[in-house]
Amino acid sequence: MRDAMGLSGDTKVHLTMEGDVVRLEPLGHRVRRARELYRAAVMTPRTTEDFLRDRRAEAEADETGVVPREADAVEGRGGGSSGDQTGGAA
């Protein structure tokens, strides 16, 4: 069966059953499909670095009590009186 699917070596295969249908697909195909679905659904593409930068800013805000203005814009929090706590820092 692996030969018929064009698989070689220790390629992992995912098996799903839907009613009386059995479906086999290489794990790589599922990962690719998940990435395609994510790219189609995401409103604002973000990189891992974007994510990490935002988390570092949030951690700093938790420690200092000061919310950076950039983090508000990126996370869409804005509004409220939290902007008054920045003290003019960018």
N, C-alpha and C positions, 0 to 999 in steps of 0.2 A: 504494500500500500504506500509506503514512504517513497518508493521508486516512482510510482504512478503520480505522486504529488510533486515530484521533482526535489525531494528533500535529501540532504546528505548529512553525514556525520551525526552529531547529537542535537540537531535542530529540535526545539521543543514544539509540541503540537497541543493545541487546546481543543477539547472535545465538549460539545454542547448537545443536549437532547431537547428538542422541541416537539412535544407530542411523540409521534412515531418516527421522527426524522432525527438522524444522528449527523452532526456536522463536525468535520475536522478541519482546522486551519492552523497554519504555522503561527506561532506567537508573534513573529515579526509583522505579519499582516495585520494582526489585531492592534499592535502598537501604532503602525502607520495609520490605520483607520481612526484610532483615537486622536492622533495628532491632527489629522485632517478635520475631524469634527470640532476639535478645539479651535483651530485656526478659523473655521467658518463661523463659530459662535462668539468668539472673543470680540468685544467692542473696541478695546484699546490694547494693541499688542504690547506686551511687557516682557522684558528680559529677566533673567535670574538676577542680574546686577540691579535692575530697577527694584525688584522685590526686596533684595537684601538691603539696599540703600534706605528704603522705606521702613523696614523693620529696625534698622539701626537708629533712624530718626525717632521712631516711636519709643525705643528703649531709652534714648537720651531724654526724651520728653517725660517719660515716667520717672527718671532719676532727678531731673531738674525742675519739673513742673512747668516747663516752658514748651509750648507747641510750636515747632518751626512752621512758617507760612508755607513752604514748599510741600511739606507733608500734608497740610490741609488741602492744597489744590490737587495733589496727586490722588489722595484717598477720597476726595469729594466731600470732606467733612465740613469745611467752611462754616459760615453762619454762626449764630450764637455769639457769646461774648468771649469765646476762647481766643479770638484774634487780638484782644486787648492784652493778653498775657505775654505776647511775644516781645514787648518792649522795643519794637522797631527792628529787631534782628531778622535778617533774611535767611 
